[in-house]
């Protein structure tokens, strides 16, 4: 057990996230002790620069463990956003790369990757208009819960889904009306979950109709629905989605190895993935995204390459390569709390393989984000065919546009352009509380979003 004292620092949360990349929770303790043979003293100089303190932690733990994490001292979710800020302030790609490698300890490969993505995004997408917003609508239901899942994902009766949809329709009507009245224009709409296609075709049609009636769609550039689980996809549901105006969907195999699907709690077959893609092609969408996961239980590098070859053969417009994240709310952490610590080496190989295979097939990395407790502390990367990038994904990671989130667990983020800051306006996560407290959710948006817009306009 290592005892680590981060001296002269009251808020150690961000720095402890860096410690967790090197050591498992049972291997260390953050302490205020000042003496001891096993004590690691950090920041004896009293520096107020978190980067300097982070580099000291990195150097000492790297020397102890032999590890040199490729993301250096960065623990944040949005490294591409940071890259953009550095590019604006430094004015030079060379200086950005030097800053990342020297000050943040990133590997040359990771520094070049996020700079490449940042430049790509700026080339294909202009800054968001001040009066624009992305719309997120959450459906917090799934047919089953995967072992790694930490999202709002409930298995409920048809009656409960109907109760939820009644409250959600009310929020959609209210938000759409207030957006019209305050002049906020929807640029993108994204229906996520959970698994939205847990709803039946009638419920999907009704939801899409409510969105079409409530929101001004005249300036919407893309409309995405996460179909997600292949076992929930039917042609009838896809037609309801497409007829309702959505032009993009996700079909998420996660893996094309049946043994793994059974192990992680995905109740679909590999053949169901192929059938879902065939149905999507028949219905006609401008873009289909497929998610796959690197580092799943019992999978080796060849399993992952085989999955990627099969997914590439289906030719989706977008493919997102996730690294397995084992979070506190997942069942996997109860089964094996150290799982993601052991996966670093194999996940690194999988990511290298995916980058080579994706780019060889004509896809380019267009957005990237990280999560806590990821295998190997690596990253999730979205790849796209030319001109098929998801605007919502780029905007939500860039954080220079208001995101209006509806439904249980939705967190709206109100962007103040003149101050370059965000304010969060959350809905409650529990779907039952959301139903019971829907009036409060509307009032939160009135105070936190629409009243603020009036101030900008006055």
Secondary structure, DSSP 4 states (H G I P E B T S, - for coil): -EEEEETT-S--HHHHHHHHHHS-GGGEEE------TTEEEE-TT----HHHHHHHHHHHHHHHH----TTTT---S-HHHHHHHHHHHH--HHHHHHHHHHTS---HHHHHHHHHHHHHHHHH-PPPPTTEEEEEEEE-B-SS--TT--SS-B---HHHHHHHHHHHHHHHHHHHHHHHHHT-EEEEEEEEES-GGGS-HHHHHHHHHHHHHHS--TT--EEEEEEE-GGG--HHHHHHHHHTT--EEEE--B-S-HHHHHHHT----HHHHHHHHHHHHHH--SEEEEEEEET-TT--HHHHHHHHHHHHHHT-SEEEEEEPB--TTSSHHHH-TTGGGTTHHHHHHHHHHHHHHHHHTT-EEEEEE--TTBGGG--EEEEE-TT---HHHHHHHHT-SEEEEESTT-EEEEEETTTTEEEEEEPPSSHHHHHHTHHHHHHHHIIIIIHHHHHHH-
